[in-house]
């Protein structure tokens, strides 16, 4: 029998993700990997990944289609990513039903109506940054990139403002991939306790928010089908997770790149590119999610190189590696807001395409345009903070984003 090479063990702390993605691409369209002790196929070729993401032979329902589910649900640090009962982990008719229930919350009309709210939150955060003394450094991940999406998703779901930051800490650990199984389970328990409290509060005093709408749907049903209590709770979990950390990383990466390469910012300021161009190129070049666990083969799937993803095998969508595939984009590692084709897989593809994509894009555009208008002289100060990568195989951001918002007073005086 042919000998299969040992799987590539992905670094839980993602200390050199770019090199790791290069290694994955070098192995061909798909390669065997180990992600925190679970073996899977990492797919980094965009053409193959798109094919698999639209194939009925690929499922996201671990309970039905992955022999490793029971063991992983008990012992895997990322158990929450495979065991939650919502549209993220659903397949076939269950997925269609759950997506149909949630989709109205992210309609184009509803997202457009949120723009004034988002702009108001952005301006309030920038007002707070205005109090930073000239020459001082502010951590923009902590003071700008984080609070914007958590405030937006909080308004959407009706989370009280004074409880939003509690979700922030817990969601951070959902994306962390250096926790022990015990730590991850404890974090999930705390998160579910908060969700149960939110559901109880909305049942007692319903509002116009999405949490209240979902609770009503669970009780009244849609097309004769009700939303089970577990599905309700896990759908709220999905909306908080998906609408929060990913947008934090989009804003973080956008600011970092523009301050690192002033020429790209000049393209926008001089009219050669728009802020939406910045958002799309950021999503392509540094997508908020590096790898997304997991999917499962419902049948044997032949690969272009003659190998086979066997029925029951787990599949890891390696979005960051696919986005920079040399067969898709010319000079893929270069950030270029004037790039004509900025196609990417940052929001997935096919039936599981992210429902919140339009909201994330809108928040990114609002945040970046307003920040650079308010602080045109901002400069990155890497030595003033820890700009290493977040310790996560999933989340793609920096541990901090140290920025000097205004020149020191003595520098201002010299330049007048």
N, C-alpha and C positions, 0 to 999 in steps of 0.2 A: 504493500500500500504506500502511496506517496506520503512523504513527511510534510506536514504543514508547519510553516514557521510559527514561532511563539508569538502570541498577540502583543501588540504595542501597548505598554502600560501607560495610560494617560496620567500626567502629573496632577494630583488632586488640588495642588495650590496654583497650577497654571503659571509657573514662574517664567516660562519662555514659550508662550502659546504660539507665536509666529513660527518658531523653529519646529514645534510639534506639528503644526498644520502643514508645513513644508514636507515633513516626513510622511504624513498621511497621504498627501497628494502623490508623493514619489512611489507609493506602493500600488498605484493604480486606482481605478474608479471606486473600489471598496476594499477595505482591509480589516482583518481581525484586530480588535482592541480589547483591553481590559479597563473598564471604568469602575473604579472602587470595588474591584473583586468580581464584577459581573462581566462575562465575555459577550461581545456584540460585534456587529459589522459597522464600522465607521464608513459612511458614504460621503466622499468629498468631491466627487465629480458632479457638476451641476446638472448635466443632462440626465445622468442616471438618477440623481436625487429627485429631480422633477418627475421622472417616470415613476419612481417608487411612491412619491407623495400623492400621486393620482391613481395608483393601482388598487383595485379591489383585493389584490393578494397581499396587501399590507394593512395591518390593523394597529390601533392604539389601545385595544382592550386586552390588557395583560391577563386578566382573569380567564378569558376565553381562549387566548391564543399564545400564551407563553408558558411552557412547562416549568420555567423557573420562578413563576410568580409567588407561590406560597413561601418558598424559602426567602426570596428577596423582600417580600412584605414584612417578614419577621426580622431580618438581619441587615438589610441594605440601608445605608445612610440616606439614600434618595427614595425611600419607600413611598413617601408622600406623592412623588411624581408619577407613580404607577398605580397607586391604590385608591386615589380620590375618585369619587363617582360624579363626574361632570363631563362636559362635551370634549374636554382635552383628552380623556381616556376612553371615549366612546367610539363605537364602530357601527356602521350600517344605519339601521333604523333608529337606534338609540341616539346616535350622533345627530341625525337629522332633526329628531324631536327636540333635543336639548338646545341645539343651535337656533332653531326656530323660536324658542322661548326667549333666548337672550338677545337675538339680533336686533329687535326694536330699540334697545338701549343705545345702540351704536349706529343708528340710521344717519344718513347724511344731514337730514334736517336737525336731528338732535345734537349732532356734533357741531354744526354751524351755530346753533343756539347757545352752545357752551363757550363760544369764542370770547364774548365780553367777560364772562366769569374768569376764564383763563388769563386774559389780559389784565384783569384787575388783580388777580393773585400775583402775577409776574411783577406788576408795578409796585405792589406792596412789598414784595421781597427785595426789589431793587431799592426802594426807599430805605429799607433796613440796612442794605449794603452801603448806602450813601453816608451812614454814620461812621464808617471806617475811616480813621484819620489818614490823611495823605501819607503815602509811603508805607503804611502797614499792609500786611498780607492777610487776605481772607481765604478760607477754605470754601471754594464755591461748590464742591460736591455736597458738603454739609449744609451750607447756608442758602444754596440756590437750586442745585440739581435735585436734591432730595425733597425739600418741602413742596415744590411745585406739583409733581404728580401725586404725592400722597394727599395734598389738599384737593386736587381735582377729583381723584377717585373717591375721596371722602365725601365730597359734595354729591357725586353721582350716586353713591350708595347710602347717603344719609348718615355717615359716621360723624359723631360729634367732634368738633375741632379739637377739643381737649383730649381726645382719645386717639387721634390720628397717629401721633408719634409712637404710641404703644404698638400699633401694627407695624410701623417701620422697623423696629428692632427685630420683631419676630419674622417678618418677611425676609430681612437680610439673611437670617439663618436658614430659610428655605432654600436659598440660592447657594449657600456655603457648601463646599464639598470637602471640607477638612474636619467635619464633626464626626464624632463616634455615632454608631447607631443609637446608643442610649441618649446622647445629647440631641440628636435629630428628633427622636421620638418625644422627648420632653418638650422641645420647641413646638412640635406639631400639636401636642396636647394643650399648651398655652394658647396657641392660635385658635384652636377649635373652641376653647372656653370663651375667648373674646367674641368669636362669631356667634356662639350660642347666646351670649348676652345681647349682641346686636339684634339678633332675630327676636328675642323675647321683648326687647324694647320697641321694635317696630310692630310687633303683634299688638302690644298694648296701646301704642300711639302711631298708627300708620301715617305716612307722609306721601309726597309726590316722588320720592326717591326710588331708585331701582330695587333696593332691598325690599321695600314695601310692595312693589309691583310683583316681584318674584314670590313673595310670601302669599300674595293673593292668588297668583297662578297655581301655586302648590295646592291651595285649598279648593279653587274653582276648576282648575284644569284647562287644557288647551286641546281643542278637537277631541274631547272626551278622555284625554290622558292627563293625569295629574303629575306634579313634580313631587317626588318622594322627599321626605325630610332630609335624608342623606344627600340627595341630589341638590336640594336647596342650599344646604350648608357648603357643599363642595363647589357649587357654582359661584357663590359669594367668595369663597377662597380663591378660585381661579381668577375672578375679576380683580381682586386686590393684588394678587401676585403678578398677573400679566400686565396690569395697568400701572404698575409702580416701578419695580426695579429696572425694567427695560427702558422706560423713559428717562430715568435717572442716568443710565449709561449713555443714552443718545445725547443728552445735553452735555454730560461730562466729556465725551469724546469729541463733540463738535467744538466746544470751547477750547479744549486742549489742542486740537489740530490747527485751528485758526490762529491761536497764539503762538504755536510752534512755527507756522509757515505764514508770515504776514502777506506774502504774495497772493495766497488764496483769499484772504480777507479783502485785499485790494481789488480782486476780481468783482466781489460783491459791491463794494463801495463805489466802484467806477462803472457799474452797470453791465458788466460782462457775464454776470451770473446772478441768480436770485437766492433768497434764503431757502427756498424749497430745494434748489440745487445743492446747497450745503447739506440740508437734511438727508437728501437721497444719497449723496456721495459718502456721508458719514455712515449711513446704514449699509452701504456696500463695503466700504473700506474697513470699518470697525463696528460690525453689527452688535447690538446690545446683548445678544445671546450667542455664545460660541458653539456649543453643542446642545441639542435638545433631546433628552431621554423620554421615552423609548418608543419604538415601534416594533412590530412582530410579523414575521412571514406567515401568512395563512396557507401558502403552498410553496413548493420549491420554486425558487426564482433564479434562472440562469443569468450569470454575469457576462459582460462582453469578453472577458479574458478566459472564459471556459469554466470558471469555478461556479459554485452554486450556493446561494443563500438557502439553507435548508428550511423546510417547514418547521416553525417553532423557534427559529433563531431570532435573537433580538437585533434591532437595527438602531444605530445612533445617527441622527441627522446632524452632520458637521457643517453648519451654516457658514461659519467664519472661513473655514478652509475652502468651501465651495465658492464663496463670493470672490476670492482672489485666485481662482483657478486660471492659469495662463491660457487655457483654451476658450475662455469666455470673454475676458477683457484684455486689451492691450495694456502692457505695463501695469499689471493689476495691483502692485504694491504701492503705487504712487497715488496720493490723494489729489484729485483734480476736479474742482467744481465745474470746470468748463467741459468735462468729459461728456460727449454726446449721449452715449448709452450708459446709463447707470443702473442697469438691471441688477437685482440682488434677490436673496432669499431670506432677508432679515425677518420677514413676517411669515415665513413658511410659503406653502404653495398648495393649491388644490383645495379640497373640502375643509381642511383644517387651517386655511389661511386666517391669520389673526383678525378677529372682528374689531379689535381696537386700533388697527393700523392708522386709520384716518385721525383718530384722537391723538395718537403718539406723534404723528407728523405735525399736526396743528400745534401741539404743545412745544415741540422742538422748534418750529418756525417762530412762534411767539417768544419763546425764551431767548433764542439766539439773537434775533433781530433787536429786541428791546435791550438786551444786555450790552451789545456792542454800540448801540446808539447812546446809551447812558454812560458807558465807560470806554470812550474811544482810545484812551491811552493805556488800557489794561495790559499787563505783561505777566507772563508765566514766570514763577520763581521756584523751580524744581527743588532747589536746595533748602527751601523753607518748609517742606512737608514731605510725606512719604507718597511718592507717585508710583510706587510699585503696583502691580496688578492686584485686583481683588482676588482673594484666595478661593477661586471657584472655577470649575470646568464649564460652568454654565454662564454666569454673569461676566460681562466684558467691560470692566471699568477700572478706575484707579482708586486706591485706598484714600487718597485725598487729592484736592485740586487747588494748590496754593497759587493765588493770583494777587499781584499788587494792582489795585483798582485805579489808583492815581499816582502820578509821580510824586516824589517827595517835594515839600515846599521849596527847598533850596534849588532843586532842579527846575521847578516852575519859574522861579525868579530869574535863573540864568537864561531861560529860553524865551523870556518875554521881550 
